[in-house]
Amino acid sequence: MQANLSTDEKIQKTLNGIVDFKPGGTKELEKLLKDAAKEGKQLRVKLGIDPTSTDLHLGHMVCMQKLKQFQELGHQAVLIIGGFTAQVGDPSGRNSARPPLTAEDVAKNAQTYLDQVSKVLDLNKVEIVNNTDWFNKFSLNDMLKLAGKVTINQMLAKEAFGKRLDEGNPLFAHEIFYPLLQGFDSVEVRADIELGGTDQTFNLMVGRDLQKAYDQPQQHILTMPLLIGLDGQKKMSKTSLNYIALNDSPEDMFGKTMSISDEMILDYYTLCVSASAELLKEVADKLSQREEFNPRDIKVELAMRIVETYYSKDEAARAKEHFENLFKKKLVPDDIPECNLFELKDYDLDTGIPLVDLMVLKELAETKGEAKRLIQGGGVKLNGEKISDVFLKLTLEYLKSISDSTENQDNTAAILQVGKKKFCKLVTHTTIKA
């Protein structure tokens, strides 16, 4: 499909979803890409990843998809494995220091990262380097010279640092070095552009400063949004249990995608499937015409595209069939008890009913603690899909997003399943339409 796109169309796709491009904004990026195409110039586009765990999720792939788009334009993708920086830990957005990792842990994680990244990038055409290659050779004198390129005032301007100091939380000396180390990576690979999430802006700018200090042309920085997770509130993360993992089965990946709210559909198209500008306009137009186009059908297409990205068309088709078997054919017992959520006292569907409360109320768990353990153990499902968020609240909007609008004549919002034999049909007093 991408081979059929012209260079101008590929450039327009590369501009999609960007929060900022410094200096000059997206107009400067468009000019940079067009000039490079005319001159046959290959830009060096850098993305660094710290292998701090074994699994990646769609949130990690936002910048990876953008790197792929540069690769499709013929530019050199430079992927830096932070074998050294992962042992320091990126303090961005954190109110406490990261636990240290051993070199052995990092090396093991790095291999799993590459295995998963290969589902998006053609690694044969990627320049892959590990920053241990240069930092392990650094002497104390080298590190002091690097530290002499910036001031403490500059480092404390980093929002995460200032916030921790204001709140009286400890800030360790080694954490101040992290932006320096990430910045020096740009010097080492002579990056023209560096990609990162909006929470990485400070670190990316340090890279520009260091390149200037080392008499190199300064890189541009491109920032992407942080992908909101399945809860519709927090950024996708394993900590918040609101993520779609790259190693999820096709069925789980499809089902989790179907659980996002209608308001998130366009963002997921933009950030998760490397969509063309034409496709994004088509999706936006359909979402604005809800009388004619059902958002749920648009979401099905999104789920198929996401599964296809990380598996195949055949797996996407099978995942769709599995989903339809579960929800359209209602493969659950016929004689299960009902619960009209509007009739529950002390709860409001606008603010949300805590799932753990509902489980105790309907005798699907004896205590809230047991309910949380069942959720964490993968024993709780809504419409056949595992729930991982112990803090999930059932709002009317959330229930609309997972309901079957075409066959929901009995007002069923969702089938709640706990274990293999406990079911509860959640209904409302009016038919839910997605």
C-alpha positions in Angstrom: 0.0 0.0 0.0 2.8 2.4 0.9 4.6 1.7 -2.3 1.8 3.4 -4.2 2.2 6.7 -2.3 4.0 9.5 -4.0 6.8 11.3 -2.3 4.5 14.3 -1.5 1.9 11.9 0.0 4.6 10.3 2.1 5.7 13.7 3.3 2.2 14.6 4.2 1.8 11.4 6.2 5.0 12.1 8.0 3.6 15.4 9.1 0.5 13.7 10.7 0.2 13.7 14.5 3.2 15.8 15.3 3.0 18.1 18.4 6.0 20.2 17.6 9.1 20.5 15.4 11.9 22.7 16.7 13.1 25.0 15.4 10.6 26.3 12.7 7.5 24.2 13.3 6.0 21.6 10.9 6.4 24.0 8.0 10.1 23.8 8.4 9.9 20.0 8.5 7.9 20.0 5.3 10.5 22.2 3.6 13.4 20.1 5.0 11.8 16.9 3.6 11.1 18.4 0.2 14.6 19.8 -0.1 16.1 16.5 0.9 14.0 14.7 -1.7 15.1 17.2 -4.4 18.8 17.0 -3.4 18.8 13.2 -2.8 19.9 13.9 0.7 19.5 11.3 3.4 18.7 12.7 6.9 19.8 10.8 10.0 16.7 10.4 12.2 17.5 9.3 15.7 15.2 7.5 18.2 16.5 6.2 21.5 14.9 3.4 23.6 15.9 2.3 27.0 15.3 -1.4 27.5 14.0 -1.1 31.1 11.5 -4.0 30.8 10.7 -7.0 28.6 7.5 -5.8 26.9 6.6 -2.9 24.6 3.1 -1.5 24.1 1.4 0.7 21.5 2.4 3.8 23.4 6.1 2.9 22.8 5.3 2.5 19.1 4.0 6.1 18.5 7.6 7.4 17.8 8.5 4.1 16.2 5.7 4.5 13.6 7.0 8.0 12.9 10.6 6.6 12.5 9.1 4.1 10.0 7.6 7.0 8.0 11.0 8.6 7.7 12.4 5.3 6.7 9.8 5.0 3.9 11.0 8.4 2.6 14.5 6.9 2.3 16.1 8.5 5.3 18.4 6.7 7.7 16.7 5.5 10.8 19.1 5.4 13.7 17.9 3.3 16.6 19.9 3.8 19.8 19.6 1.0 22.4 20.2 2.7 25.7 22.2 -0.1 27.3 24.1 2.4 29.4 21.3 5.0 30.0 18.8 2.3 31.0 21.0 1.6 34.0 20.8 5.2 35.0 17.0 5.6 34.4 15.2 8.4 32.7 13.7 10.7 35.4 11.2 12.4 32.9 7.8 12.6 34.4 8.7 10.7 37.6 8.5 11.8 41.2 11.0 9.2 42.4 14.2 7.6 41.1 13.9 4.5 38.9 15.2 1.3 40.5 18.6 0.4 39.1 19.0 -2.4 36.5 22.0 -4.6 35.9 23.8 -4.8 32.6 22.6 -8.4 32.3 18.9 -7.3 32.7 19.3 -4.6 30.2 21.0 -6.9 27.6 18.2 -9.4 27.9 15.5 -6.7 27.6 17.3 -5.2 24.6 16.9 -8.4 22.6 13.2 -8.7 23.3 12.8 -5.0 22.3 14.4 -5.6 18.9 12.3 -8.7 18.3 9.2 -6.6 18.9 10.4 -3.5 17.0 11.0 -5.7 14.0 7.2 -5.9 13.6 7.3 -2.2 12.6 10.7 -1.4 11.3 12.8 -3.1 8.6 15.8 -3.7 10.9 18.0 -4.6 7.9 17.8 -0.9 6.9 18.1 0.5 10.5 21.4 1.6 12.0 21.3 0.0 15.4 23.8 1.1 18.0 24.1 0.6 21.8 25.3 3.6 23.8 27.4 1.2 25.9 29.7 1.2 22.9 30.9 4.7 23.8 29.9 5.3 27.4 31.7 2.2 28.6 34.9 3.8 27.3 34.3 7.0 29.1 36.8 7.9 31.8 36.0 10.1 34.8 37.8 12.9 33.0 35.6 12.4 29.9 32.4 12.5 32.1 33.6 15.7 33.8 34.3 17.3 30.4 30.7 16.4 29.3 29.3 17.8 32.6 31.1 21.0 31.9 29.0 21.6 28.8 25.9 22.5 30.8 25.1 24.3 34.0 23.2 23.1 37.1 20.7 26.0 36.4 19.9 24.4 33.0 19.4 20.9 34.6 17.1 22.2 37.3 15.0 23.9 34.7 13.8 20.4 33.8 10.2 20.2 35.0 10.5 16.8 36.6 13.5 17.9 38.7 12.0 21.2 39.8 8.8 19.5 40.8 10.5 16.9 42.9 12.5 19.6 44.7 9.4 21.7 45.3 7.6 18.6 46.8 10.6 17.7 49.0 11.3 14.5 47.2 14.9 13.4 46.8 16.8 14.1 43.5 19.9 12.0 43.1 23.0 13.3 41.5 23.2 10.5 38.9 19.7 11.5 37.6 21.0 14.9 36.5 23.4 13.1 34.2 20.6 11.4 32.2 19.7 14.3 29.9 23.5 14.8 29.3 23.9 11.1 28.3 20.9 11.1 26.0 22.1 14.4 24.5 25.6 13.0 23.9 24.1 10.1 21.9 23.1 12.8 19.3 26.6 14.0 19.2 27.9 10.4 18.7 25.6 9.5 15.8 25.5 13.1 14.4 21.7 13.2 14.3 19.8 15.5 12.0 16.5 14.9 13.7 15.6 13.3 17.0 12.2 11.9 17.9 10.6 11.7 21.3 7.4 12.1 23.2 6.3 15.4 24.6 7.8 14.4 28.0 11.2 14.2 26.3 11.4 17.8 25.1 14.0 18.9 27.6 16.3 15.9 26.9 16.0 16.4 23.2 16.9 20.1 23.5 20.0 19.2 25.6 21.1 17.1 22.5 20.9 20.3 20.4 23.0 22.2 23.0 25.6 19.5 23.2 25.9 19.3 19.4 26.6 23.0 19.3 29.2 22.7 22.1 30.9 19.9 20.0 30.9 22.1 16.9 28.2 20.0 15.1 25.1 21.2 13.2 22.2 21.2 15.7 19.6 18.5 15.3 15.9 19.4 14.9 13.6 17.8 17.5 10.2 16.3 16.7 7.8 15.5 19.5 4.8 13.2 19.4 1.8 13.0 21.7 1.7 10.5 24.6 -0.9 7.9 23.7 -3.8 7.8 26.1 -4.5 4.3 27.4 -7.7 2.2 27.4 -9.0 4.0 30.5 -9.3 7.2 28.4 -7.5 9.2 31.0 -3.9 8.4 31.6 -1.1 7.8 29.2 -0.7 4.2 28.1 1.6 2.4 30.6 2.1 -0.9 32.3 1.9 0.9 35.6 -1.6 2.1 34.9 -2.7 -1.3 33.5 -4.3 0.4 30.5 -2.1 -0.8 27.7 -2.2 -3.0 24.5 1.0 -5.0 24.5 2.8 -5.9 21.2 3.0 -9.4 22.5 -0.8 -9.6 23.2 -2.5 -12.3 21.1 -4.3 -11.0 18.0 -7.7 -11.7 19.8 -6.7 -9.7 22.9 -5.2 -6.9 20.7 -8.4 -6.7 18.7 -10.7 -6.8 21.7 -8.8 -4.2 23.7 -8.8 -1.8 20.7 -12.6 -2.2 20.6 -12.8 -1.1 24.2 -11.5 2.5 23.5 -14.0 5.3 23.5 -15.3 6.8 20.3 -13.5 10.0 21.1 -10.1 8.2 20.9 -10.6 6.5 17.5 -9.0 9.3 15.4 -6.0 9.6 17.7 -5.4 5.8 17.5 -5.6 6.0 13.7 -3.2 8.8 13.7 -0.7 7.4 16.2 -0.9 3.6 15.9 -1.3 2.5 12.3 0.9 4.9 10.2 -2.2 6.1 8.4 -2.1 8.3 5.3 -3.4 11.9 5.4 -6.2 10.8 3.1 -7.3 8.0 5.4 -7.3 10.2 8.4 -9.5 12.7 6.6 -11.9 9.9 5.6 -12.1 8.7 9.2 -12.6 12.2 10.6 -15.4 12.8 8.1 -17.2 9.5 9.0 -16.9 10.3 12.7 -18.6 13.6 12.1 -21.5 11.9 10.4 -22.7 9.5 13.1 -26.2 9.3 11.7 -24.7 7.6 8.6 -21.6 5.9 10.0 -21.5 3.9 13.1 -18.3 4.6 15.1 -18.2 1.0 16.1 -17.7 -0.1 12.5 -14.9 2.4 12.2 -13.4 1.0 15.3 -13.6 -2.6 13.9 -11.5 -1.4 10.9 -9.0 0.3 13.3 -8.7 -2.9 15.3 -8.0 -4.9 12.1 -5.4 -2.5 11.0 -3.6 -2.6 14.4 -3.6 -6.4 14.4 -2.4 -6.5 10.8 0.5 -4.2 11.7 1.8 -6.6 14.3 0.7 -9.9 12.9 -1.0 -10.4 9.5 -4.1 -9.8 7.5 -5.1 -13.4 8.1 -4.7 -13.0 11.9 -6.6 -9.8 11.8 -9.5 -11.5 10.0 -9.5 -14.4 12.5 -9.4 -11.9 15.4 -12.4 -10.1 14.0 -14.3 -13.4 13.6 -13.4 -14.3 17.2 -14.7 -11.0 18.4 -18.0 -11.3 16.4 -18.5 -14.9 17.7 -18.2 -13.6 21.3 -20.4 -10.5 21.0 -22.7 -10.8 18.0 -23.5 -14.5 18.6 -23.5 -14.1 22.4 -21.6 -17.2 23.2 -22.6 -17.0 26.9 -25.3 -18.9 28.9 -28.9 -17.8 28.3 -30.0 -17.9 31.9 -27.6 -15.5 33.6 -28.8 -12.9 36.1 -29.3 -9.3 35.1 -28.2 -6.1 36.7 -29.7 -2.8 35.7 -27.0 -0.3 36.4 -29.4 2.6 36.6 -31.1 1.0 39.5 -28.1 0.8 41.7 -28.3 3.1 44.7 -25.4 5.3 45.7 -23.8 5.0 42.2 -23.9 7.2 39.1 -23.1 6.1 35.6 -21.9 9.5 34.7 -19.1 9.4 37.2 -18.8 5.6 37.0 -19.4 2.5 39.0 -16.2 0.9 40.3 -16.0 -2.6 38.8 -14.7 -4.1 42.1 -17.7 -2.6 43.9 -20.1 -4.2 41.4 -18.4 -7.6 41.7 -18.9 -7.6 45.5 -22.5 -6.2 45.1 -23.4 -9.0 42.7 -21.6 -11.7 44.7 -19.1 -12.3 42.1 -16.4 -11.7 44.7 -16.5 -11.8 48.5 -14.4 -8.7 49.0 -12.9 -5.8 47.1 -9.5 -7.3 47.7 -10.5 -10.6 46.2 -12.1 -8.7 43.2 -8.8 -6.9 42.6 -6.9 -10.2 42.8 -9.2 -11.8 40.3 -8.8 -8.9 37.9 -5.0 -8.9 38.3 -5.0 -12.6 37.6 -6.8 -12.2 34.3 -10.0 -13.9 35.6 -12.4 -11.0 34.9 -13.8 -10.3 31.4 -16.2 -7.7 29.9 -17.7 -8.9 26.6 -15.1 -11.7 26.5 -12.1 -9.4 26.9 -9.8 -9.6 29.9 -9.9 -6.6 32.2 -6.6 -5.6 33.7 -7.4 -2.2 35.3 -8.4 -2.8 39.0 -9.6 0.8 39.1 -11.9 0.6 36.1 -15.1 2.5 36.5 -18.1 1.6 34.4 -19.4 4.8 32.9 -22.2 5.1 30.4 -19.8 6.4 27.8 -17.5 3.4 28.4 -20.4 0.9 28.1 -21.5 2.6 24.9 -18.1 2.0 23.4 -18.1 -1.8 24.1 -21.8 -2.5 23.4 -23.2 -4.2 20.3 -25.4 -1.4 18.9 -27.0 -3.5 16.2 -28.2 -6.4 18.2 -28.6 -4.9 21.6 -32.4 -4.9 21.7 -32.5 -6.2 25.2 -30.6 -3.1 26.5 -27.5 -5.2 27.2 -24.5 -3.1 27.8 -22.0 -5.8 28.6 -21.5 -9.3 29.7 -19.5 -9.5 32.9 -17.7 -12.8 33.5 -15.7 -13.8 36.6 -13.9 -17.1 36.3 -15.4 -19.8 34.0 -18.9 -20.0 35.5 -20.0 -16.7 37.0 -21.8 -14.3 34.6 -23.8 -11.2 35.0 -25.7 -9.3 32.2 -25.3 -5.6 32.7 -28.2 -3.7 31.4 -29.5 -0.1 31.4 -33.0 1.2 31.3 -32.6 2.5 27.7 -31.1 0.9 24.7 -27.5 1.8 24.3 -26.4 3.0 20.9 -22.8 3.2 20.1 
